[in-house]
Amino acid sequence: MIHRNTMKKRVKDGFEKSAIKVFKALGDPNRYVMMKLLIEKGELSCADFDGITELSKPAMSHHYRILENAGLIMSERRDFTSI
């Protein structure tokens, strides 16, 4: 029989810690949908997600950060100038 505390002690190497971060990140339905859309469409902007989800901008930012910290996405800032 394996006890939960035994499992926590076993998770020590980097790969296992990274895998746990990924599973935790994808465990949220909003983040799962975000990742699914990114896989299907490739690259999306924050504005693209605004039209798809009903989440507030602070909530979206929170989800981006978690996905980024898990190593699932990379974000970049692009400045556009209107003429």
PyMOL commands that set and color helices and strands:
alter all, ss='L'
color gray80, all
select helices_A, chain A and resi 4-10+14-26+29-41+46-52+57-69
alter helices_A, ss='H'
color red, helices_A
deselect
rebuild
show_as cartoon
